[in-house]
Amino acid sequence: MKFWTCLFSMVLMVFSCKKENARVGYVLDQTELDKLKINQYQYLGSHNSYHKRMSTPLYQALKSINNILPDELDVTKLDYSHETIEDQLNIYKMRTFEIDIYNDTAGGLFYRRRGNLLAGLPEASGVEVLKYPGLKVMHIPDIDFETHVYTFKQALQLFKDWSDKHPTHVPITILVETKAFSVGSVIGLGFAEPIPFTKERCDEIDEEIKSVFGSSLDKVITPDDVRGSYATLEEAVLANNWPTLGESRGKFMFVMIGEGRDNYLIDHPSLQNRIIFTGSQKGKPEAAVLLYDDPISEWNKIIDAVQKGYMVRTRCDEPGNQNKTNDYTRQDAAFRCGAQILSTDYYRPDTRFTSYSCQFPDGDLIKINPQNAADHLDLGKVVE
C-alpha cells in the first residue's frame, strides 16, 4: 500500500510540475511579445522622478504666503516625494522617468538656496558637485530644490549602471524637461537667474548623454533609428517604423518636453543626428511623440494619435489632487486611451491622505496597448 501511495504522489507531482511549467512558460516566453512594436505597449513611470519633499520650515514659510504666489509655486502642488531611482526601477517597476535639468555653465549657480532665507535656514547647500559646471537636476531653484540626484550625469549613470545589470529590460523612456524658470522675478532676494537653452546649451545635453552612454549610442533609440530611410521622422512614424520590443530591450529613449525644443532642432531638421525626440505636434517633420497631459479632456486626440502611429505622453494624476480625493477617473482614462508614456506621482500611496495609488492591474510590468494592439491582448505578460 505504501508503494502505491508513493507512486501516486510522484505521478501527481510530475503532473503538477508540468502544469506549473506550462503556466510559467506562458508568462516567460517573450517570442510573440517581442515582435510587437514599442508603440504597441504602455509604460508606467514617475513624474519629476528625482523629487524629494522640501523641508518643513521652508514649506511652512511658503504656505504662509501661498495666496500671493503664482500657480507654479503653490506649495500644495510641491508637497510630494519619490523613492530613489533604483527603488523605483527595482521595487515599483517604473519604466518611464522624468528629469528636470537646468543649465549651469560656470558652476555654482545653484549652490546657494536663497529660499531658505524665508525660513531662517542656511543658504549654503554644502553639496560640492553643485560648484562645478554641468546640467543640474531640480524642480525649482531656490525653492523646490531637494533631489535624489544633483546632476544630469549622475542620473544618467544610475540608469546606465542598472541597465548593465539587467541587459534584457524593456526600453526605458526618460523625459528630459529643459527649464529656465526664475523665482527671482516673483520673490526677489537675489535668487538664481537660470540660463536659457540656446542651441549651444542644447548641444551640451547630447554631449552629457554621450559621456555616459558612449558615442556609439548602442543603448539608445535615436530619432535616426526610427526615421530609417524615410524623408522625415513623422513619415516613418506614420508608417509604424518604430523598432520592436525585442530590438529595443536594454535600451533607452529620451524625449525633450521643456523649453528650448525649437533650438534643439536648429541645424538638425527632423532631428537628424540628434539623440533626443522632442514633444511635438502633428504635421511637423520631427513629430513622433505628442504631449497630451489630460487623458479625459484630450481623450479623442490621444486615441487618434495612437492609432495613427505616434507615441503619446499623458498623466494619470497630479500632485495634491488624486492622492487627496482618491479619484481613479483620470487614471482609468489614461490606461484606456492608449497613451504609451504614462506618468504618475503615486506608484505607492501617499498614506497621509488616502490609499490612492497607480500601478498596472495584475502586476503587469508594461501593458499591451488597448488602442493599437487589441488583437494581441492574450499574448501574456512582459518580463524585465
N, C-alpha and C positions, 0 to 999 in steps of 0.2 A: 504493500500500500504506500509505504514511504517513497519507493522508487517512482511510482506513477504520479504521486503528488509533486515530486521534484521535477519530473519530466514535463508535467503540465505547466509548472511555474516557469520553466525555461522557455517553453513554446510561447507562453503569454508574454514573457519579457522580450523575446525576439520580435514578436508581432508589434508590441508597444514601441520598441525602438524604431522599427520600420515606419510606423505611423508618425513618430516624432521627427524622424529624419525627413520624411516627406513634407511635414509641415515646415520644418526649418529650411529645407531646400527651397520651398516656395518663397520664403522670405529672403533667403540669401542669394538665390540665383538672379543675378542682375542682368543677364544677357539681353532680354527684351526691353527692360527698363533703360538700359544704356543706349538703346537705339533711338529713343525719343530725343528731340532737340531740347536744349536747355530752356527755351522759352515755353516749353510744354509742361513745365513744373512751376510750383510756387515755393518760395523760400522765405522763411520767417527769420527776422533778426531785430536787433535793438536800435532804437533812435538815440542819437548822441551817446554812443556806446561807451565812451570814456568817462562819463559824467559821475561826479560824486556830489552829495548834498553839501551845501555851504555850511559854514559854522553857525551855531545857534545865535551867537551875539550879532553877527552880520545879518542873519535872516531877520532877527527882531528889529534891528535898526532900519532895514529896508521896509519891513512891514509897517513901521510907524509912519512912513512917507509914501506908502504904496498908492494912495489916492492921487498923487501928483505925478507918478511915474508913467511913462509910455507902456504900451502893452507888452513889448519885448522884455521889460524889466519887472513885470508883475511877478512878485515872489511866489505866489501860489502856483505859478507855472514852472518855477525853478526848483520846487521842493520835491525832488526825486533823486534816486541814486541807483547806479548799476553795480553789478558784481564785476570782478576783474575780467578782462577779455578772455583769459584762459578758462575761467569758470563758466563764462558764457558759452564758450566752444565745447567744453567737456561735459559740464553738468546740465546746462539748459539747452544744448544742441542748437544754438543760434548759428545761422549760416549767412546772414547779411549783417553788416555793421555800418555805422555812420561815424565819421571822424571829422570834426571841425578844425580847420587849420587857419593860422594867421601868419603873415609874413613877419620876419624879424631879421632883416638883412645884416644888421651890425651886431646884433646880440644885446641882451639886457633890456629890451623894450618892455618886457612883462615881468621882470624880476621883482619889481615892487608892486604890491597890491594896494592901490590907494583907496579902494573902497573900504578897507579895514579902518581908515580914519573915522568913518561914520560910526564904528562900533568900539573905538578906543583900542584897537588891536594893532600889533606891529605891522608896518608896511612891508619890510623885507621878507621875501619868501623863504630865503635860506636854501633855495634849490639851485645848485651850481650850474646845472645844464641850461638854465634859463639865461645865463650870462653869455652864451655863445650863439653865433648866427645859426639860422635854420628855421624851418617851419615849426611853429608851436601849436599845441593842442589845448583848447579850452572852449568854453561856451561863450562867455562874455568877459573881456578883460576887466580887471579891477573889481568886478562884482561877482561873477559866477565862474570862478577860475579853478575850483577843485576838480582834479582829474586823476585817473589811474595812470595815464601816460602824459608826459610833458612835451614830447616832440613827435613829429610825424614819423621820423626814422625809428623811434622806439616802438611805436605802434606797429609799423611795418615789420620790424624784426620779430615781434611777438607772433604775428601771423605766419611769417616765414618759418620760424622755428617749429611752430605747431604743425604746419603743413608738412615739413620734412619728416615728422614723426608719424604722420597719417597720410601717406602718399596717394591713397585712393579716395580721399574725401571728395564730396560733391563740390562743385565750384562755389567759391565764396565771393559774394559781392560786397565791395567796400564803397559806400557812398562818401565822397570827399566834398565837404562843404567849405568852399573858399570864402572867408569872411573878412570884412574890414569895418565892422560896426564899432563906433566910438561912443563910449558912455560920456566922454568929456563934454560933448555938445548938450548933454542933458543935465548933468550934475556939476561938472567943473572939477575943482580940486586938483587940477593938473593931471588928470587921468591920461592914460596912454592914447596916442593917436595912431591907430593901425594903418598899415601901408597897403594901398590898393593892389590888386592882382593885375598888373600890366602884363604884356606878352612876355617880357623877360622874367617876371616873377612866376608866370605860368610855366616857363621852361624849367624853372628850378624844381617844380613839383615832379616833372618827369625825371629829372636827374636824381632826386631823392629816392624815387621808386627804383630806378636802375641801380642805385648804390646798394640796395638791399637785395633785389631780385635778380640782378645781373643784366648786362646789356642785351643778352640774347632773349630775355623775357620769356623763357621756356615755360614758366609757371603763370603766365599772364595771358588772358584772352584780350587781344587788342582790336580796335576798330578795323585795322588792316586784315586781321584774321577773318572777320565776318564779311568784309567787303569782297574779298577774293578778286575775281575778275570783273565784277560789276562796276559800272561807271561811278556810282555813288553808294554810300553806306545805306541810304534809305532804300535804294533799288534792291540791294542784297537782302535787307530785312523783309521787304515786301515779297521777296521770292523765298523767304524762310531759309536763308543761308546761314542760320545760326549753327554752331557746332553741336554735336550730340552730347548727351550726358557722359557717355563713355569717353569721348575725346576730351572732355573738359575736367575729368577727375584730377584732383591735385592742383587745380589752377585757381586763379583769382581774376575777377573782373572789376575794374574801377569805373565809377560813374561820378562826374562832377555835377553837383547840384547847387553850387553857390554862385556868387557874383564873379565876374571875370571869365565866364564861359565864352563870350564873344571874343575876348582877347586870346583865349586858348586856341581859337580857330585861325587866327592870323597866320598866314603863310602855310596853313595846313587845311586846305579845303577838304570837306568831307572827312575831317580828322585823319588825313593821311599822315603816317609816321608819328602819330600821337599814341599815347598809352591809354588815355582815359576816354571813355564815352562821355558825352555831355547830355544832361537833361535837355530835351529839345522839343520841337513842335512838328506836327505833321507837315509835309511839304518841303522841309529843309533838307539839303543833301546829307547832313550829318545825323538826321533823325533815326534813332534806333531805340532810345529809352525815353519814354514820356513820363512826366510827373503829374499825377492826379492824386492829391493828398486825401480827398474826401470820397470814399467809396460809395457814399449814399447820394450826395448831390451830383457826383460825376459818374454815376453807375453806367449810363449808356455810353459815355465817352470811353470808359475803361474797356467795356466789353467789345466795342467796335475796334479799338486799338489792338487789343489782344488777338482778336480773330483775324486782323489784317497782318499780324506778324511782329508787331512792336513788342518790346518789353515795357512794363509799366510799374512804377513805384507808387504805392499808396500806404496810408497809415491806419492801423487798426484801432488806435486810441490816441489820446493826447494827455500830457501831464496835467494833473489836477482835475481831471474830468471823470473818466470811466472808473478810476480807482476809488472815487468817492461815491459815484452813482450806481456802481455795479451793473451798468447797462452794457449788454453784449450786442446791441443792434449794429453798431458800426463794425465790430469785429466780424460778425456773421456776414455782413455785406462784403467786407474785404476778402474773406475766404471764398465767397461765391462768385465774385465779379471776375476772377481770373487774373487779377494783377499778380505779376510774378514776384515782385520785391515787396514784402510786407514788413512794415516797421511797427514795433511796439515798445512801450516803456515798462510793460508789466508781464514779462515772461514768467515772473513769480509774483505773488500778490503783494501789495502794499498793505500789510496787515494792520497798519494804524487806522485804516478806514474800512475796507470791505475785503471780500475774498476774490475780487475780480482778478483774473489772470488771462494770459493769452498764450496758448500752445495749440499745435495742431491736434485734432482728435486722434485717438488710438495710438498716441505716442509716435506719430509719423515724423520722420526727420524732415522730409520735404513732401509735398503733395503733388500728385498728378493733376494737371490743370483742368478744371471742370469746363472751361470755355473753349479750349482748342485741342484737348486730348481726351474728351469724354468717352471715346470708344476704347480707351486703354485703362480705364479705372480699375480693372480687375487684375492688373499685372503684378500686384503685390507691393511690398514696402521697399523703399530705397534705403540702403545702409551706408554708414560713414558719411 
